[in-house]
Amino acid sequence: MDDKKGPVAMLQWRATFLGEGVLQEEDYDQALMAAARLEQSGAVSAGEWLQMVRQANAALLYQP
């Protein structure tokens, strides 16, 4: 696997779903499904997937 594949995929995922830093439930569901697809396709590792899930959780719970 290309060393840049995981970090680049994660950056793109963050830009798509966490750009505003806050997720609504509908967007949260989409973010988790996208993260799962990236992990299943091998674009990110299981550890990277876990980081993405944690970031999505934090964005869902964040109340400015």
FENNORRA-V538402 format. One record per pair of residues at least 24 apart in sequence whose C-alpha atoms are under 8 Angstrom apart, sorted by sequence separation. I is the first residue (numbers start at 1). J is the second residue. D is the distance in whole Angstrom. If there is no record, write none. Layout:
# FENNORRA-V538402
i=I j=J d=D
i=I j=J d=D
This chain:
# FENNORRA-V538402
i=32 j=56 d=7
i=31 j=56 d=7
i=28 j=56 d=6
i=9 j=38 d=8
i=28 j=57 d=8
i=28 j=60 d=7
i=23 j=56 d=7
i=9 j=43 d=7
i=10 j=44 d=7
i=9 j=44 d=7
i=25 j=60 d=7
i=23 j=59 d=5
i=24 j=60 d=6
i=6 j=43 d=6
i=7 j=44 d=8
i=22 j=59 d=5
i=23 j=60 d=5
i=5 j=43 d=6
i=6 j=44 d=4
i=10 j=48 d=8
i=18 j=56 d=7
i=21 j=59 d=6
i=22 j=60 d=6
i=23 j=61 d=8
i=5 j=44 d=7
i=6 j=45 d=7
i=22 j=61 d=8
i=22 j=62 d=6
i=18 j=59 d=7
i=21 j=62 d=8
i=22 j=63 d=8
i=6 j=48 d=7
i=10 j=52 d=7
